[in-house]
């Protein structure tokens, strides 16, 4: 049997490299068919490695954009170099 989940004061943790940001979502409804595992974090425990740095939502969005652009550039360069594959 599937049940929907309603989360109060929910947030999304976005991680890019060694940077992370918790973006508040507020009240959040998740359809039961999309739930595999759900749990609550113990905020008293540090669950991230010590080298991770918390940044603002603006900074994490810039980091996401830079990561996406780098990935797209890598894909473009790979396509341009495919002709060298002489298998």
PAZAPA-4460 file (N, C-alpha, C; in steps of 0.05 Angstrom, whole numbers, plus 32768, in hexadecimal, padded with zeros to 4 digits):
% residues 87
    n_x    n_y    n_z   ca_x   ca_y   ca_z    c_x    c_y    c_z   seq   type   mol
   8011   7FE8   8000   8000   8000   8000   8012   8019   8000     1      X     A
   800B   802C   7FEF   801B   8044   7FED   800E   805B   7FFC     2      X     A
   801E   806A   800A   8013   8081   8018   8024   809A   8011     3      X     A
   8017   80B0   800E   8026   80C9   8009   8033   80D2   8023     4      X     A
   8049   80E1   8021   8057   80EC   8038   8055   810A   8037     5      X     A
   804F   8116   804E   804E   8133   8050   8064   813B   8064     6      X     A
   8077   814B   805A   808D   8154   806A   808A   8171   8072     7      X     A
   808D   8177   808B   808C   8192   8095   80A8   819C   809A     8      X     A
   80AE   81B5   8093   80C8   81C1   8096   80DE   81B0   8087     9      X     A
   80D7   81A7   8070   80E9   8197   8060   80FF   81A8   8053    10      X     A
   8116   819C   804E   812B   81AA   803F   8139   8196   802D    11      X     A
   8145   81A1   8018   8154   8190   8005   8171   8197   8008    12      X     A
   8181   8182   800C   819E   8187   800E   81AA   8183   7FF2    13      X     A
   81B7   8199   7FE9   81C4   8198   7FCF   81E2   8198   7FD3    14      X     A
   81EF   8184   7FC6   820C   8181   7FCA   8219   8183   7FAE    15      X     A
   822D   8195   7FAD   823D   8198   7F94   825A   8198   7F9D    16      X     A
   8268   8183   7F96   8284   8180   7F9E   8286   8180   7FBD    17      X     A
   8295   8192   7FC8   8298   8194   7FE5   8286   81A9   7FF1    18      X     A
   8273   81B4   7FE1   8260   81C9   7FEB   8245   81BC   7FEF    19      X     A
   8236   81C6   8003   821B   81BE   8006   8209   81D4   8011    20      X     A
   81EF   81D2   800C   81DC   81E5   8016   81C2   81D7   801B    21      X     A
   81B5   81DE   8031   819A   81D4   8037   8186   81E9   802E    22      X     A
   8176   81E2   801A   8163   81F5   800F   8148   81EE   801B    23      X     A
   813C   8201   8029   8122   81FC   8036   810C   81F9   8021    24      X     A
   80FB   81E4   8025   80E5   81DE   8013   80CA   81E4   8021    25      X     A
   80CA   81E5   803B   80B1   81E9   804A   80A0   81D0   804A    26      X     A
   8086   81D3   8046   8074   81BC   8045   8078   81AE   802A    27      X     A
   807C   8194   802B   8083   8185   8013   8074   816B   8013    28      X     A
   8067   8165   7FFD   8057   814C   7FFA   8065   813A   7FE6    29      X     A
   8069   8121   7FED   8076   810D   7FDC   8062   80F7   7FD7    30      X     A
   805E   80F1   7FBD   804B   80DB   7FB6   8057   80C1   7FBF    31      X     A
   8046   80B1   7FCA   804E   8097   7FD6   805D   8085   7FC3    32      X     A
   8056   8085   7FA9   8063   8074   7F96   8080   807C   7F91    33      X     A
   8088   8094   7F9A   80A3   809E   7F96   80B5   809B   7FAF    34      X     A
   80A9   808F   7FC4   80B8   808C   7FDD   80C5   8071   7FDF    35      X     A
   80DF   8070   7FE2   80ED   8057   7FE6   80F5   8055   8003    36      X     A
   8100   806B   800E   8109   806C   8029   8107   8088   8033    37      X     A
   80FD   808C   804B   80FB   80A7   8056   8103   80A6   8073    38      X     A
   8110   80BA   807C   8119   80BB   8098   811E   80D8   80A1    39      X     A
   8124   80DB   80BA   812A   80F6   80C5   8146   80F6   80CE    40      X     A
   8155   810C   80C7   8170   810F   80CF   8172   8118   80EC    41      X     A
   8186   810E   80FA   818C   8118   8115   819D   8131   8112    42      X     A
   8192   8148   8117   81A1   8161   8113   81B8   8165   8127    43      X     A
   81B8   8155   813C   81CD   8157   8150   81E7   814A   8146    44      X     A
   81E4   8137   8134   81FB   8128   8129   8204   8136   810F    45      X     A
   821E   8136   810B   8229   8141   80F2   822B   812A   80DE    46      X     A
   821A   812B   80C9   8218   8115   80B6   822A   8119   809E    47      X     A
   8236   8130   809B   8247   8136   8084   8264   8136   808C    48      X     A
   8276   812E   807A   8292   812F   8080   829B   814C   8087    49      X     A
   82B0   814E   8096   82B9   8168   80A0   82C3   817A   8089    50      X     A
   82CB   8170   8072   82D5   8180   805C   82BF   818E   804D    51      X     A
   82A6   8187   8052   828F   8194   8044   828B   81B0   804F    52      X     A
   8284   81C3   803D   8280   81DF   8045   8263   81E7   803F    53      X     A
   8256   81F2   8053   823A   81FB   804F   823B   8217   8042    54      X     A
   822B   821A   802C   822B   8234   801E   820E   823D   801B    55      X     A
   820A   8255   8010   81F0   8260   800C   81E2   8253   7FF4    56      X     A
   81C8   8256   7FF2   81BA   824B   7FDB   81C3   8257   7FC1    57      X     A
   81CA   8271   7FC1   81D3   827E   7FA9   81EE   8272   7FA0    58      X     A
   81FF   826D   7FB3   821A   8261   7FAC   8217   8245   7FA2    59      X     A
   8205   8235   7FAE   8202   8219   7FA5   81F6   8218   7F89    60      X     A
   81E4   822B   7F83   81D9   822D   7F68   81EE   8234   7F54    61      X     A
   8201   8246   7F5B   8217   824C   7F49   8229   8234   7F45    62      X     A
   822E   8225   7F5A   823E   820D   7F58   8231   81F8   7F47    63      X     A
   8216   81F5   7F4A   8207   81E2   7F39   8209   81EA   7F1C    64      X     A
   8207   8203   7F16   8208   820D   7EFB   8224   8208   7EEF    65      X     A
   8238   820D   7EFE   8254   8209   7EF5   8259   81EB   7EF0    66      X     A
   824E   81DA   7F02   8251   81BD   7EFE   8243   81B3   7EE5    67      X     A
   822B   81BE   7EE1   821B   81B6   7EC9   8229   81BF   7EB0    68      X     A
   8233   81D8   7EB0   8241   81E2   7E98   825A   81D2   7E92    69      X     A
   8269   81CA   7EA7   8281   81BA   7EA3   827A   819F   7E98    70      X     A
   8264   8193   7EA1   825B   8179   7E97   8253   817B   7E7A    71      X     A
   8244   8191   7E73   823C   8195   7E57   8254   8199   7E45    72      X     A
   8268   81A8   7E4F   8281   81AC   7E3F   828F   8192   7E3B    73      X     A
   8290   8182   7E4F   829E   8167   7E4D   828F   8156   7E39    74      X     A
   8275   8157   7E39   8265   8147   7E25   826A   8151   7E09    75      X     A
   826B   816C   7E06   8270   8178   7DEC   828B   8170   7DE1    76      X     A
   829F   8171   7DF3   82BB   816A   7DEA   82BD   814D   7DE4    77      X     A
   82AF   813C   7DF2   82AF   811F   7DED   82A3   811A   7DD1    78      X     A
   828D   8127   7DCB   8280   8124   7DB1   8293   812C   7D9A    79      X     A
   82A2   8142   7D9F   82B4   814C   7D8A   82CC   8139   7D86    80      X     A
   82D3   812A   7D9B   82EA   8118   7D9A   82E2   80FB   7D92    81      X     A
   82C8   80F5   7D8F   82BF   80DA   7D88   82CC   80D0   7D6F    82      X     A
   82D2   80E1   7D5C   82DE   80D8   7D43   82F9   80CB   7D47    83      X     A
   8306   80D1   7D5E   8320   80C6   7D63   831F   80A9   7D6D    84      X     A
   8307   80A0   7D74   8304   8085   7D7E   8307   8071   7D67    85      X     A
   831D   8064   7D66   8323   8053   7D4F   8322   8035   7D56    86      X     A
   830D   802D   7D64   830A   8010   7D6B   8307   7FFE   7D53    87      X     A
***
